[in-house]
């Protein structure tokens, strides 16, 4: 698979992946503020989303982009 994720897209993916990962861990550790209540089922979902975003951000390859024929490289 060819690289199809641009620099800006990659930075956004890595940032969102890190946030999703931290939220996932925060739910597991029960350390989120009371104003941010998320169900426990959100933890594994956010974990999978975090892994996918981080992987596509670091490798600059996105399978969904390939299927859709998209390319955000400049």
Number of C-alpha atoms within 10 A of each C-alpha: 7 10 16 23 24 15 15 13 16 23 15 14 22 21 16 17 24 18 14 22 23 17 21 25 17 15 22 15 9 13 10 16 9 8 6 8 10 15 7 12 11 13 20 15 13 20 19 15 18 23 16 15 22 23 17 20 24 14 12 19 19 20 14 10 14 15 8 8 9 13 15 14 13 8
